[in-house]
């Protein structure tokens, strides 16, 4: 559980891993570990992992240690019942142990030797140690979400949905990461640099806005309270999801000209607070398109462009 994130039912059923090269050869050992997980449904019970032991910190070292610890018990069990290939074997003071538990359908032991770790055994141990329940479920979740940070016998989608997103410790640790990302977005926006992507033509799948086309409205870096995008249309110029193509050039050139006019009509402080960043992004766009293209765009301004920009500047358009 701690090294590989395996759950209790898988650990309980483990067969003896096969090593290549064999134990008498030089070089690292590569173990072929067969995992059995019945919760996946018929036809998808089995999975194989290759774990290499090439040093103290390697993934396969625990397998080597367990094989060394059980070598004599496995030899006795094989003599009593040839062909038995259970990996985890322990000696009990009670005998016999030959009754099939309901959870595996297999023998729980041969003679005085028990196999695996049953759920009942785990609960008994937990009670003796003062825990409220078996440590395996909580322990496996902790290993997979906080230490390995990778799926253990699950798909990435299941790992994210069932383990990561529901874990209180993961969510707590995610707070500074999310905050840092949000600060980076705000910093980028305040840098007054054009973040929208320039395209040669429109993508039919994009959604038109007053200033650009939106490529991914549902995953905006400026999310609204009810989902989607909560930013103003002027902020489309600061959004990496925005797409600008030639059909937008005349409208944006007219917006740039209108903001220049507002500079003379408003006090310096008010213009800077409301319009300076947007104006700077349009200056950036003008530089990317070039003077000739910008002059041509101004000559192609339509009545629709003028109407939309007037509504935008008056605050009559909401995203």
Wavefront OBJ file of the C-alpha trace (Angstrom):
o trace
v 0.000 0.000 0.000
v 2.665 2.526 1.021
v 5.071 1.877 -1.868
v 2.708 1.163 -4.752
v -0.780 2.352 -3.725
v -2.324 -1.121 -4.057
v -5.555 -1.734 -2.185
v -6.139 -4.492 0.334
v -7.954 -6.933 -1.969
v -5.082 -6.782 -4.461
v -2.439 -7.278 -1.759
v -4.418 -10.181 -0.337
v -4.497 -12.010 -3.700
v -0.908 -11.368 -4.837
v 0.872 -14.273 -6.461
v 4.618 -14.816 -6.118
v 6.233 -12.388 -8.611
v 8.460 -13.932 -11.264
v 11.937 -12.414 -11.569
v 14.023 -11.930 -14.710
v 16.878 -12.711 -14.582
v 16.475 -15.333 -11.880
v 17.743 -14.809 -8.353
v 21.112 -16.413 -9.132
v 22.034 -14.056 -11.967
v 23.927 -10.816 -11.745
v 22.354 -7.480 -12.536
v 19.063 -5.907 -11.498
v 15.998 -8.053 -11.019
v 12.849 -7.234 -12.954
v 9.743 -8.622 -11.265
v 6.572 -9.387 -13.163
v 3.786 -8.713 -10.646
v 0.292 -9.949 -11.474
v -2.469 -7.826 -9.962
v -6.031 -9.092 -9.625
v -8.881 -6.617 -9.197
v -12.401 -7.999 -9.442
v -14.149 -4.627 -9.061
v -13.248 -3.830 -12.650
v -15.718 -6.365 -13.950
v -15.454 -9.544 -16.007
v -12.719 -9.564 -18.612
v -10.726 -6.809 -16.901
v -9.661 -8.521 -13.684
v -5.944 -8.760 -14.351
v -3.123 -6.287 -14.781
v 0.642 -6.798 -14.909
v 3.329 -4.497 -13.509
v 7.070 -4.775 -14.080
v 9.042 -3.579 -11.047
v 12.848 -3.377 -11.112
v 15.103 -3.846 -8.088
v 18.342 -2.042 -8.925
v 18.993 -0.386 -5.579
v 17.677 0.502 -2.152
v 15.315 3.217 -3.428
v 14.007 1.306 -6.465
v 10.405 0.182 -6.945
v 11.256 -3.513 -6.808
v 13.279 -3.522 -3.578
v 10.219 -4.204 -1.392
v 9.428 -7.271 -3.532
v 12.952 -8.620 -2.974
v 12.680 -8.064 0.776
v 9.297 -9.792 0.976
v 10.560 -12.759 -1.046
v 13.556 -13.102 1.276
v 11.339 -12.873 4.358
v 8.958 -15.611 3.167
v 11.368 -17.983 1.390
v 11.265 -20.736 4.046
v 7.507 -20.451 4.659
v 6.854 -20.690 0.894
v 9.087 -23.760 0.695
v 7.128 -25.505 3.467
v 3.789 -24.539 1.936
v 4.918 -25.842 -1.461
v 5.873 -29.157 0.147
v 2.468 -29.389 1.837
v 0.508 -28.223 -1.206
v 2.547 -28.178 -4.448
v 1.694 -25.358 -6.815
v 0.615 -22.880 -4.126
v 1.821 -19.467 -5.313
v 0.578 -16.990 -2.709
v 3.078 -14.184 -2.107
v 2.301 -13.129 1.469
v 2.604 -15.991 3.947
v 2.591 -15.789 7.735
v 2.788 -18.343 10.545
v -0.073 -18.732 12.997
v -0.090 -20.272 16.438
v -3.379 -21.928 15.510
v -3.970 -24.795 13.077
v -5.424 -25.758 10.732
v -6.152 -22.632 8.629
v -7.639 -24.405 5.623
v -10.989 -22.657 5.220
v -11.842 -20.514 2.171
v -12.744 -16.941 3.192
v -15.690 -15.347 1.417
v -13.666 -12.374 0.200
v -11.256 -14.363 -2.016
v -12.816 -17.762 -2.561
v -9.348 -19.220 -1.940
v -7.771 -21.064 0.946
v -6.684 -18.731 3.704
v -3.853 -21.039 4.700
v -2.143 -24.420 4.732
v -1.353 -26.008 8.081
v -0.068 -23.293 10.396
v 0.656 -20.888 7.539
v -1.838 -18.170 6.599
v -2.033 -16.347 3.266
v -2.460 -12.666 2.445
v -4.121 -10.042 4.625
v -7.874 -10.355 4.965
v -10.192 -7.435 5.634
v -11.153 -9.059 8.921
v -7.502 -9.278 9.967
v -6.914 -5.637 9.036
v -9.902 -4.518 11.120
v -8.780 -6.613 14.097
v -5.314 -5.086 13.929
v -6.802 -1.583 13.667
v -8.936 -2.192 16.756
v -5.926 -3.431 18.706
v -3.955 -0.334 17.725
v -6.781 2.064 18.609
v -7.805 3.042 15.070
v -11.446 3.536 14.186
v -11.186 1.436 10.999
v -8.810 -0.470 8.760
v -5.910 1.758 7.627
v -5.871 0.470 4.064
v -8.591 2.569 2.416
v -7.436 5.844 3.986
v -3.788 4.888 3.573
v -4.120 4.053 -0.112
v -5.910 7.344 -0.763
v -3.116 9.246 1.001
v -0.393 7.426 -0.934
v -2.001 7.967 -4.341
v -3.088 11.578 -3.848
v -0.322 13.085 -1.699
v 2.805 10.981 -2.219
v 2.734 9.167 -5.556
v 0.308 11.723 -7.068
v -0.578 9.215 -9.758
v -3.332 6.638 -10.368
v -2.973 3.268 -8.682
v -4.907 0.634 -10.698
v -7.312 3.365 -11.849
v -7.701 5.508 -14.934
v -6.548 9.119 -14.683
v -10.185 10.243 -14.804
v -11.158 7.992 -11.874
v -8.083 9.075 -9.931
v -8.977 12.745 -10.386
v -12.712 12.355 -9.718
v -12.764 9.853 -6.842
v -9.439 10.381 -5.099
v -7.926 13.801 -5.797
v -10.937 16.126 -5.991
v -12.605 14.668 -2.879
v -9.522 14.587 -0.662
v -9.505 17.408 1.954
v -5.693 17.466 2.182
v -5.297 17.724 -1.587
v -7.858 20.505 -1.767
v -6.090 22.378 1.031
v -2.737 22.028 -0.701
v -4.273 23.181 -3.979
v -5.304 26.567 -2.562
v -1.882 28.267 -2.908
v -1.395 26.681 -6.359
v -4.745 28.010 -7.589
v -4.041 31.393 -6.009
v -0.654 31.566 -7.727
v -2.232 30.746 -11.088
v -4.915 33.379 -10.556
v -2.283 35.956 -9.651
v -0.369 35.067 -12.807
v -3.492 35.682 -14.891
v -4.081 39.030 -13.199
v -0.420 39.977 -13.677
v -0.659 39.116 -17.350
v -3.828 41.163 -17.687
v -2.240 44.120 -15.929
v 0.788 43.882 -18.176
v -1.480 45.354 -20.877
v -0.118 43.003 -23.517
v -2.307 41.485 -26.200
v -2.936 37.832 -25.240
v -5.478 37.013 -27.945
v -4.320 34.787 -30.791
v -4.178 36.256 -34.301
v -5.708 34.091 -37.028
v -5.982 34.367 -40.817
v -9.646 33.332 -40.807
v -12.511 32.540 -38.439
v -13.123 29.157 -36.837
v -16.832 28.228 -37.187
v -16.716 26.595 -33.739
v -15.740 29.859 -32.010
v -18.308 32.174 -30.409
v -18.355 35.807 -31.661
v -18.033 38.568 -29.072
v -18.000 42.346 -29.407
v -14.219 42.473 -29.863
v -13.017 38.971 -30.872
v -14.094 35.322 -31.160
v -14.056 33.099 -28.060
v -12.495 29.676 -28.503
v -13.331 28.217 -25.053
v -16.016 30.145 -23.160
v -16.508 27.436 -20.499
v -12.839 27.469 -19.439
v -12.151 31.175 -19.149
v -9.169 32.421 -17.097
v -11.670 35.001 -15.779
v -14.533 32.732 -14.626
v -17.897 34.158 -13.627
v -19.806 33.233 -10.458
v -22.161 30.991 -12.400
v -19.480 29.492 -14.654
v -18.331 30.525 -18.090
v -16.576 33.872 -18.523
v -17.133 36.842 -16.234
v -14.841 39.352 -17.951
v -15.858 42.365 -20.016
v -15.597 42.179 -23.801
v -12.679 44.603 -23.656
v -10.805 41.963 -21.633
v -11.050 39.559 -24.590
v -7.855 41.228 -25.795
v -6.120 39.951 -22.630
v -7.478 36.402 -22.913
v -5.561 33.484 -24.512
v -8.918 31.939 -25.487
v -9.691 34.893 -27.769
v -9.144 34.706 -31.539
v -8.730 37.831 -33.709
v -9.010 37.564 -37.509
v -9.323 40.148 -40.308
v -13.080 40.577 -39.784
v -12.274 42.151 -36.402
v -9.578 44.573 -37.582
v -11.836 47.469 -38.586
v -13.849 47.252 -35.374
v -10.736 47.179 -33.182
v -9.101 49.994 -35.123
v -12.234 52.069 -34.546
v -12.164 51.165 -30.820
v -8.539 52.302 -30.632
v -9.474 55.619 -32.285
v -12.457 56.035 -29.914
v -10.256 55.494 -26.856
v -7.847 58.114 -28.135
v -10.765 60.553 -28.330
v -11.904 59.650 -24.802
v -8.463 60.536 -23.475
v -9.145 64.209 -24.262
v -12.691 64.109 -22.897
v -11.971 62.476 -19.522
v -9.696 63.362 -16.659
v -6.317 61.564 -16.718
v -7.079 59.453 -13.646
v -10.452 58.229 -14.894
v -9.135 57.380 -18.380
v -6.189 55.463 -16.940
v -8.398 53.426 -14.603
v -10.976 52.528 -17.237
v -9.288 52.499 -20.601
v -5.491 52.654 -20.448
v -4.870 48.884 -20.378
v -7.283 48.245 -23.262
v -5.695 51.036 -25.262
v -2.228 49.579 -24.652
v -3.354 46.176 -25.939
v -4.765 47.783 -29.063
v -1.451 49.579 -29.534
v 0.196 46.165 -29.312
v -2.216 44.801 -31.923
v -1.562 47.803 -34.175
v 2.164 47.091 -33.989
v 1.655 43.440 -34.895
v -0.594 44.185 -37.878
v 1.516 47.055 -39.187
v 0.684 50.632 -40.098
v -0.601 49.810 -43.609
v -3.050 47.141 -42.374
v -4.212 49.423 -39.541
v -4.846 52.337 -41.911
v -6.786 50.022 -44.210
v -8.840 48.741 -41.269
v -9.796 52.299 -40.287
v -10.978 52.932 -43.838
v -13.182 49.818 -43.715
v -15.091 50.648 -40.489
v -18.809 49.869 -40.904
v -21.913 51.220 -39.215
v -22.173 47.901 -37.331
v -18.636 48.428 -35.999
v -19.501 51.942 -34.821
v -22.698 50.752 -33.144
v -21.023 47.898 -31.298
v -18.153 50.041 -30.054
v -20.567 52.756 -28.911
v -22.549 50.178 -26.913
v -19.311 48.766 -25.463
v -17.990 52.157 -24.339
v -21.351 53.159 -22.867
v -21.459 49.985 -20.773
v -24.526 48.617 -22.541
v -22.873 45.315 -23.499
v -22.423 42.622 -20.882
v -20.534 39.324 -21.475
l 1 2 3 4 5 6 7 8 9 10 11 12 13 14 15 16 17 18 19 20 21 22 23 24 25 26 27 28 29 30 31 32 33 34 35 36 37 38 39 40 41 42 43 44 45 46 47 48 49 50 51 52 53 54 55 56 57 58 59 60 61 62 63 64 65 66 67 68 69 70 71 72 73 74 75 76 77 78 79 80 81 82 83 84 85 86 87 88 89 90 91 92 93 94 95 96 97 98 99 100 101 102 103 104 105 106 107 108 109 110 111 112 113 114 115 116 117 118 119 120 121 122 123 124 125 126 127 128 129 130 131 132 133 134 135 136 137 138 139 140 141 142 143 144 145 146 147 148 149 150 151 152 153 154 155 156 157 158 159 160 161 162 163 164 165 166 167 168 169 170 171 172 173 174 175 176 177 178 179 180 181 182 183 184 185 186 187 188 189 190 191 192 193 194 195 196 197 198 199 200 201 202 203 204 205 206 207 208 209 210 211 212 213 214 215 216 217 218 219 220 221 222 223 224 225 226 227 228 229 230 231 232 233 234 235 236 237 238 239 240 241 242 243 244 245 246 247 248 249 250 251 252 253 254 255 256 257 258 259 260 261 262 263 264 265 266 267 268 269 270 271 272 273 274 275 276 277 278 279 280 281 282 283 284 285 286 287 288 289 290 291 292 293 294 295 296 297 298 299 300 301 302 303 304 305 306 307 308 309 310 311 312 313 314 315 316 317 318 319
